[in-house]
Amino acid sequence: MRAEGLLSVILPKDRDPRFVTIRRGGTLADSDHQLLALWAASCAEHVLDGFESARPEDPRPRQAIEQARAWVRGEITMSQARTAGGHAMAAARELGGAARHAAFAAGQAAVVAHVAAHELGAAAYAIKAARAAAPEGEGESAGRLECRWQRDQLPEAIRELVLDDQRLRNDICWSVFDCESRRERQHCPTSASVRVSARATDRSPTSPDEPATVGCRGRNRAATFVVATFLTIISAYGRRGNGKDLSSRLRYVWRRPVCSSSRTMTTSDD
């Protein structure tokens, strides 16, 4: 399989303007472009031993990483960095496993100078290299550790940009950016679930660690108005029959958490 065909998997069909420099019509500042290249180089270098242990006489992947950093320093042109990336990916030919993935990671890091969106290519191939180098049965765990290490290296200026990019492109990057195990995902509420819960209660979560179950007491404003009106009518006729008892019973039901029991009153979100 040709390298270009393989690498095209990691790029979206439509270019994200956040990864296109301002002078080319996007929103990416040059300083952030350079940070993306440096982060990609770090990701590739972290697994480079996987290639060099198999091909110690071949300097191309290491040179590609060095050229990526040289481009950031303004010492070489974008075209020179891109060429070095192509040479590194050519070094992956006839190789397999960790060595192949590590060479591709280095090549991807160098071509970030040309297309900033290749930053996830370097990270994704580095995770694949870590998985391939791990002992049998430990590949998934090794990949998650590598993913977490990579995220720890992210500069604050590009952190949210890269994390959102990982979320959007995870499916076309072999799902390597699932950094948490299934058990961790089950026990740790996601930011999305907290946002949904906050909307249900018409307020913001008090802290990032607020449990997602706060939404159990969420009430639809329209439903609240209808029930309040109904209770007023019932109270007005409380002198007749059991109207007062019915009013008290309904008030008690309405005060209970709306999702704590199948017998309680439920409402839909706005």
N, C-alpha and C positions, 0 to 999 in steps of 0.2 A: 504493500500500500504506500502511495506517495505521501511524503510528509505533509504537503499542503492539504491533501484530502483529509488526513487525520486531524490536523489542527483546526480545520474549519468547523469541527464539531463544537468547539468551545465558544464561538462567536455567535451573537444573536443575528437573526436575519435583518433586523432594523437596528442601525447604530444608535446607541444611547448618546444623546447630545452632551450628557455630563462627562463623557469620555472623549469628547472632541474639543480641541483647543479653541479658544475664543477667536483667534485669527482665522480659523477655518469654519466659523459659524456656530460653534458649540459654546459651552459654558465653562470649560476646564481651563483654569489658570495654569500658566507655565510652571509656577512653583509646585502646584499639586501634581502636575504631570511628572515632574522630577521626583517627587516623593513616591509616586506609584512605581516608577522605575527602580528606585532604591529598595523599596519593599520587595518587589519582585526578585531583585538580585539576591536579597537576603534569603528569601524562600528557596531559591534555586541552590544557593551555596550551602544551605543547611543539609542538603541531601547529596551534594556533589560527590561525596566519598563513594556513593553507590556506583557511580560511573568510573571514577579514578581507580578503584580497587579492581575493576575488570579491564580497564584500558589505561594503565598508568602512563603509557607513552603518548597518549593523545591529549594535547592541550586545548583543543577547541572549545569544549564547554566552559572551562575555567576562563579562557580568554573572552568568551562571550559575556560572562558575568563582569569581568573587568572592564569590558567595553561599555557595558550598560552604565557603569559608574563613571567612566570617562566622559560619556555623553552628558551626564548630569553636570559634571565639572566644566563643560564647555570645551573639552580638549579634542573631541572628534565630532563629526557631523552625524545627523540622523542616519544617513545612508550607510555610513561606516558601521554604526551599531547594528543596523538591520542586516548587513552582510555577515557580520560576526555571528548573529543569531542563526542565519541560514547554515553557516558552517557547523555550528554546534548541533543543529538538528540532523545534519547529514551524518554526524558522528554516531547517531543512534541506529543507523542502518545495520542490519544483521545482528543486532543485539536484542535482548529481551529482558524482562523483569525490571529490577531496580535500576540497572545501568541505562537501559533505554529511556525510562521515564525521567531519570535525572538529567540526561542529555537534552531531552525535550524541554525540561524546566529551564535549563540554562538558555536555550535558544529563545524561548518565550520571553524570558527576562530582557534579553537584548533587543527584541523587536518592540518592546513597550515604547521605545523612542519613536517608532513609526506609528503604531496604533496603541493608544493607552489601554484599551480594553484587553490587551494581552496580559495584563497584570494578573488576571485570574488564571490564565494559562499556566504561568509559572507556578502559582500556588497549587493548582489542581494536579499538575504533573508531579510536583514535589510530594504531595500527599500520596499519590499513587506509588511513587518510589518508596516512601516509608512503609506503605502496606506490603509492597513486594519484598522488601528487605527483612520484614519481621518473621519470626519463627512461625511455623505452621499453626494455624488456629488463632494467631494474635494479630492478624493483619488489620482487622477493623479497629481494634483498640489502638494500634500504632497509628493508624490514619487519624483517629480522633485526637490523639495527643499532638500529632504534627499540626493539625488544623488549629488547635488551641495555641500552640507555640506561635504559629504565624499571626494569629490575631493579637497576641501579646506584643508583637513587633510593630503593629500598625501605629503610625504617627497620628496624633489626635486630629490633625487637620484633614485627614482623608479617611478616618476610621468609619464614620457613618456611611460615607460613599461606598467604600469597599464592602462593608457588611450588607448593605442593601443590594449591591451588585451580586454578592454571593447568594442571597435569597432569590433573586430574580433568575439567575443562571445556574442554579444548583442542578436542575434537571438535565441540562445539556453538558454539565461538567461531571457526569457520572455520580452525582449526589455525594461528592466527597466533602461537601461543606456542612454535612450533618455532624457537628462537633460533639453533640450530646448523645449518650446512649439512649435506648428506648426507655429504660427505667428512669433516667434523669428527666426526659421529656414528660413522663407521666406525673412526676412528683413536683416539677417546677412549672408554675403557670407562666405562659408566654406573655410578652408585652401586649400581644393582640388580645388575649383573653382578659387582661386587666383593663384594656381600653373599652372592650365591650361591656364589662361589668360597671365601669365608671359611667358609661352612657346610660345604662339601665337605672342608675340611681341619680342621674342628672347632676353629677359632681365628678371631680377628678379624684383618682386614688390618692390616699394620704401618703403613700410611699411606694417605691418600685416593687417592694415585697408584699404588697397587699394581696391577700388571696382573691382568686377569681370569684369566689362564692359571694362576694358583696352584692352581686346582682340579684340575689334571692329576694331582696326587699325592694327591688325596683317597682315603681308603680307608673302606669300610664296616666298622664295628666287628665286626658279626656275621661278615662274610666273613673278616676278619682272624683271628678266633678259630678258624673252621673250618679255614682253611689252616694255621694254626700247629699245630693238633691233627694234621692230616694229615701235616705235615712231621715231627712227633715220631714218629708211627707208622712212617713211611718210614725215619727214622734208626735206629729200634730194630731194623729188619730189614736194616740196611745191610750186615751181614756176609753176607747171602745175595744173590747175584747182583749187580746194578747198583743196588741200593737207595741206596747212598751217592751215586752219581753223579746219580741221579734227584732226590735231596733237594737237592743243590747246584744243579742246574739250576732247580728250582722256586723256590729262594730267590733266585736271580739274577733270574728273571722277576718275582717279586713286588716286588723292590726297584726295578724300572724304573718310570718315570712311567706311570700307567695309561692315558693317552690319547696317548702319543707314537707308538704303532704299532698297527696292526690286529692284530698277533700277540701283544700283551701282554694280561695278564689285566685285565678291566674289571669294575667294580662299579657298583651303583646307589646313589643318595643315600639317606640315612636317610629 
